[in-house]
Amino acid sequence: METFSKLRADFPILDQEVNGEPLVYLDNAATAQRPTPVLKQLMHFYQTDNANVHRGVHTLAERATADYEAARRTVQAFINAAKPEEVVFTKGCTDALNLVAATYGEANIEAGDEIVISIAEHHSNLIPWQQLAKKKGATLKYIGLTDEGELDMAQARELITDKTKLVAIAHATNVLGTVNPIKELAELAHAHGAVLVADGAQAVPHMPVDVQDLDADFYAFSGHKLMAPTGIGVLYGKAALLEAMPPYQYGGEMIGEVHRQESTWAPIPYKFEAGTQNIAGAVGLAAAIDYLNQLGMEQVAAHEQKLVDRLLPQLAQIPEVTVYGPHDPAKHTGVVAFNLGHLHPHDLATALDMEGIAVRAGHHCAQPLMEELGVPATARASFYIYNSLADVDRLVAAIKKAKEFFRIGTGETK
């Protein structure tokens, strides 16, 4: 914890007041902040190496290409992909999931097939499969939740059958804070001849991820949630699957040869990286991974666990607070969704903002889950490496202050 207590100084944006109070940033599930080493690496690239990649023989182009491909190898090592060719740079997790739907899904899903997802999916891992199923005449099935907010694996074993061609599940949910058993789901999917697509946006920044051990066929995540720039993401895919898939977009960089009536495609991963990519974003992503590697992902997970261990019991002591998802801190990531009595989450978030505390409020791009929970929206606090036990205590104190201000639990309304 001592190591992490010193990290706040690496994040210039946190050194400010909001509404006269020191900023407590608890919207990390939406986007994380960037540390000075990442910002410096971005500036260094733009000041010294900026050029287009793979196309030039001049010095800057060669240096930019080296930076870009080094970033790919950094990602490969971070998630333990078998080879760098299995790492495709995308605009983000949403782009990566759409890539799979538009290529593998388009080529392999047929009428009568089944796609299985969970009711707790972010829209990015729901709508591509919903629309693909509608287009192809396939059936979209939803795995439900247990009373504790965990994936109902008994139901999963019933829903995933020989008709199932694709299973798409979040590794960690963006609302309930649960970690799903991706390795077990992959084994189940493979036993029925299906592929497993994992949305890792809420997992990769917060815990060790080994895609080979998980045996996921595809694994997607965003850079901005792990302190990299916006506009950069990753799709991991098993090489054999990527090689068999058609391109996602067409243009420069992704071609082998172009003739008047025919074209051939570049090898993977370049077949899926049409046009000028977010080169600086990839460089920034590598710098963010380097920063996390210095801390150690086991230690990152342990730090966030301490914060949740502190928060959940305190929230449980406030009768008017409803926490969604597991109440056992050991089963909870650093994402905590909650409501305060009848108070609308937007009003609660505004009250917390007046105390300098930034949280999210809304449906969190998970409207089917909100329907399942029977609420229109929730507030959501999400923690990261630069948050502290003091941040947890300030959040709890601010919730109690909002409770008193709005007279929640008194039968009155302010």
Buried (B, 14 or more C-beta within 10 A) or exposed (E): EEEBEEBBEBBEEBEEEBEEBBBBBBBBBBBBBBBEBBBEBBEBBEEEBBBBBBEEEEEEBBBBBEBBBBBBBBBBEBBBBEEBBBBBBBBBBBBBBBBBBBBBBBEBBEEEBBBBBBBBBBBBBBBBBBBBBEEBEBBBBBBBBEEEBBBBBEBBBEBBEEBBBBBBBBBBBBBBBBBBBBBBBBEBBBEBEBBBBBBBBBBBBBBBBEBEEBBBBBBBBBBBBBBBBBBBBBBBBBBEBBEEBEBBBEEEBBBEEEEEEEEEBBEBBBBBBBEEBBBBBBBBBBBBBBBBEEBEBEBBBEBBBBBBBBBBEBBEEBEBBBBBBBBEBEBBBBBBBBBBBEBBBEBBBEBBBBBBBBBBBBBBBBBBBBEBBEBEBBBBBBBBBBBBBEBBBBBBEBBBBBBEEBEBBEEEEE
